Each structure stands twice: as C-alpha cells, then as structure tokens.
C-alpha cells in the first residue's frame, strides 16, 4: 500500500508541475502577443505621422493632424490596457481586427479638398472629441481584438454602444473629403466596414456576460443613435 501511495503522490506532483509549466508558458505567450501588438501599432502610427507631418509642413492643413491625434490615443491606450478576461482569437476575428486598423496609417494626404480645410477640420475635430471622450471613459478596457476587459456602460456609452467607432467614421469621412483620391476611398471603405464587423465580434464576446446583454437592451443603438 505504501508503494501505491508513493506512486500516486509522484504522479500528482508531476501533474501539478506540468500544470504550472503550462500556465507559465501561457503567460509568456500572452506577453509576446502584447509586445507584438504594441510594436505593430506603434510602427503603423510612425508611418502615418511621417506622412501627415510632411503634408502639414507643405500645406498647413490641420485635418490630417486631428486624425493623427486620434491614432496616437490608440498607441497610448494599447500600451496600458488591462489583461483580457475573454479574447476572441479566431482567424476571422483577427482578420477583421487587422483590416480595421491597417488601412488608416496607409492613407495618403494628397489631392485637393472638396471643401475648404476649415470645414473638414471642424468635422474632424467633432469626431475627435467623441473619440477622446469614449477612449477616456473606456480607459484601460480599450483593446483592438474582440475581448472582455471589463464593462463600461456609462458616459457616452449610455447613448451608443460604440461611440469611438462613431467618432472614427466622422473623422474618416472628413479626411476623405479633404483628400478625395481613389486610394483613400478604398482604404477607408475597407477600414470602416471592418470596424462595423469588429463591433459585432466584440458584442458576441461581451454577450457572454449577462450584464452586457442587459446593457444592449438598455442602449439599442450600436454606433449612431436611432440610425445604426
């Protein structure tokens, strides 16, 4: 009996050690993913900053600078976001998330605006206010992949479920009106459709929490009140 007990204890100890190693490896993988994501987002921001900065020095237009501020917030909040409780890592969720962020840094600040820069800057500024308000309300719950990083249902989130995306759509439209070329139209159509699809994936993940399901019933509008 002593031999049996000793063998059992050894097996349990080995199983426990394997579980600890698996958890440690999982943490390493998660940290690696976070590092890659932050590096990738920072790299995209640098590309956009160079293009927008050159355009501003050449023309003095500020519409692009406002878009740049919005993208800077993505970099900052990605760096300080809290760990996710649940993350959708399916290939289609990854594809949609990537498509929603890659396009904007590749925009080209070229072409003659359809209206004076003052008007597109005002529209972009309005969108930026919504974006900043939404991101400050969201705080460390911000993320790019569909994930549950804690629920935020107050402030501007009491009006629509995705106010940041509403701000994006406004600033993107303003940028295109300021720089109406085919390349920008293609990128923004892909990015904005992906944003709306990403919102659906995010809600599918968050809806595993009954509190979020109740929130969806309280706030029926996803992006624009009474419209979408």
C-alpha positions in Angstrom: 0.0 0.0 0.0 2.9 2.4 0.8 4.3 1.8 -2.7 1.0 2.5 -4.3 0.6 5.7 -2.2 4.1 6.9 -3.1 3.5 6.3 -6.8 0.2 8.2 -6.7 1.8 11.1 -4.9 4.6 11.2 -7.5 2.1 11.2 -10.4 0.1 14.0 -8.7 3.3 16.0 -8.2 4.3 15.5 -11.9 0.8 16.6 -13.0 0.9 19.6 -10.8 4.3 20.6 -12.2 3.1 20.2 -15.7 0.1 22.5 -15.0 2.4 25.1 -13.5 4.7 25.0 -16.6 1.6 25.2 -18.9 0.4 28.3 -17.0 3.9 29.9 -17.2 4.1 29.2 -20.9 0.7 30.7 -21.4 1.8 33.9 -19.7 4.9 34.1 -21.8 2.8 33.7 -25.0 0.4 36.4 -23.8 3.2 38.8 -23.1 4.7 38.0 -26.5 1.4 38.7 -28.2 1.1 42.0 -26.3 4.6 43.0 -27.3 4.0 42.2 -31.0 0.7 44.1 -31.0 2.1 47.2 -29.4 5.1 47.2 -31.7 2.9 46.8 -34.7 0.5 49.6 -33.7 3.4 51.9 -32.9 5.0 51.2 -36.3 1.8 52.0 -38.1 1.5 55.2 -36.2 5.0 56.3 -37.2 4.2 55.7 -40.9 1.1 57.9 -40.6 2.9 60.5 -38.6 5.6 60.9 -41.2 3.0 61.3 -44.0 0.7 63.7 -42.1 3.6 65.7 -40.8 5.0 66.2 -44.3 1.6 67.3 -45.6 1.1 69.8 -42.8 4.6 71.3 -43.4 3.7 71.6 -47.0 0.1 73.0 -46.8 -0.6 74.0 -43.2 -3.8 71.9 -43.3 -4.9 70.6 -39.9 -7.5 68.0 -40.8 -4.8 65.3 -41.0 -3.3 66.3 -37.7 -6.5 65.7 -35.9 -6.7 62.2 -37.4 -3.1 61.7 -36.2 -4.1 62.7 -32.6 -6.8 60.0 -32.7 -4.4 57.4 -33.8 -1.9 58.4 -31.1 -4.6 57.6 -28.5 -4.7 54.1 -29.9 -1.0 53.7 -29.3 -1.2 55.0 -25.8 -4.2 53.0 -24.7 -2.8 49.8 -26.3 0.3 50.3 -24.1 -1.7 50.5 -20.8 -4.7 48.3 -21.4 -5.6 45.7 -18.8 -5.4 41.9 -19.4 -8.5 40.5 -21.1 -10.8 38.1 -19.3 -12.0 36.6 -22.6 -10.5 37.1 -26.1 -11.8 36.0 -29.4 -8.7 34.7 -31.2 -10.5 33.0 -34.1 -8.8 33.7 -37.5 -11.8 35.7 -38.8 -11.8 37.9 -35.7 -8.0 38.5 -36.1 -8.6 39.3 -39.8 -11.3 41.8 -39.2 -9.4 43.5 -36.3 -6.3 43.8 -38.6 -8.3 45.2 -41.5 -9.9 47.8 -39.2 -6.6 49.3 -38.2 -4.1 48.7 -41.0 -5.8 50.9 -43.6 -5.7 54.3 -41.8 -1.9 54.6 -41.5 -1.6 53.9 -45.2 -3.8 56.9 -46.1 -2.3 59.5 -48.4 -2.7 63.2 -47.6 -2.9 64.2 -51.3 -5.4 65.8 -53.6 -7.5 68.9 -53.5 -10.2 69.1 -50.9 -13.8 69.2 -51.9 -14.4 71.9 -49.4 -12.1 74.3 -47.5 -9.8 72.8 -44.9 -11.6 74.7 -42.2 -14.8 72.7 -42.6 -13.2 69.3 -42.7 -11.1 70.3 -39.7 -14.2 71.2 -37.8 -15.9 67.9 -38.7 -12.7 66.0 -37.8 -12.5 67.9 -34.5 -16.0 66.9 -33.6 -15.3 63.3 -34.3 -12.1 63.6 -32.3 -14.0 64.9 -29.3 -16.2 61.9 -29.4 -13.2 59.6 -29.8 -11.3 61.1 -26.9 -14.4 61.1 -24.7 -15.1 57.5 -25.5 -11.5 56.4 -25.0 -11.1 58.3 -21.7 -14.3 56.7 -20.5 -13.1 53.3 -21.6 -9.6 53.7 -20.2 -7.7 50.5 -19.7 -10.6 48.5 -21.1 -9.6 49.6 -24.6 -8.4 46.9 -27.0 -8.2 46.0 -30.7 -9.1 42.3 -30.6 -12.7 41.4 -29.6 -12.3 40.9 -25.9 -13.8 41.3 -22.4 -11.5 43.7 -20.5 -14.3 44.9 -18.1 -17.6 46.5 -18.9 -18.1 50.3 -19.4 -21.7 51.3 -19.7 -21.7 54.9 -18.5 -21.0 58.4 -20.0 -21.2 58.4 -23.8 -21.7 54.6 -23.6 -25.1 55.4 -22.3 -26.0 56.8 -25.7 -24.5 54.3 -28.1 -22.6 51.1 -27.5 -19.6 52.0 -29.7 -19.1 55.8 -29.6 -15.5 55.6 -30.5 -16.4 53.9 -33.8 -18.9 56.8 -34.5 -16.0 59.2 -34.0 -13.8 57.2 -36.3 -16.4 57.3 -39.1 -16.8 61.0 -38.8 -13.0 61.7 -38.9 -12.5 59.3 -41.7 -15.2 60.9 -43.8 -13.7 64.4 -43.1 -10.2 63.1 -44.1 -11.6 61.7 -47.4 -13.4 65.0 -48.2 -10.1 66.8 -47.6 -8.1 64.2 -49.7 -10.6 62.7 -52.2 -8.4 60.2 -54.1 -9.3 56.6 -55.0 -6.7 55.0 -52.8 -8.0 56.8 -49.7 -11.6 55.8 -50.6 -10.6 52.1 -50.9 -8.8 52.1 -47.6 -11.5 53.9 -45.7 -14.3 51.7 -47.1 -12.4 48.5 -46.1 -11.5 50.0 -42.7 -14.9 51.3 -41.8 -16.7 48.1 -42.9 -14.2 46.2 -40.8 -14.9 48.5 -37.9 -18.6 47.7 -38.0 -17.9 44.0 -38.3 -15.5 44.2 -35.4 -18.2 45.8 -33.3 -20.3 42.7 -34.0 -17.5 40.4 -32.9 -16.9 42.4 -29.8 -20.5 42.2 -28.8 -20.6 38.5 -29.4 -17.7 38.1 -27.0 -19.1 40.5 -24.4 -22.6 39.0 -24.6 -21.2 36.0 -22.6 -21.7 38.4 -19.7 -25.4 38.7 -18.7 -24.7 42.3 -17.6 -23.7 43.3 -21.1 -26.8 41.6 -22.6 -28.9 43.8 -20.3 -26.9 46.8 -21.4 -27.6 46.0 -25.1 -31.3 46.1 -24.3 -31.0 49.5 -22.5 -28.9 51.0 -25.3 -30.2 49.7 -28.6 -28.1 51.9 -30.9 -24.7 50.4 -31.8 -22.9 53.5 -33.5 -25.3 56.4 -34.2 -28.4 57.0 -32.1 -31.5 55.9 -33.9 -29.6 55.2 -37.1 -27.2 52.3 -36.7 
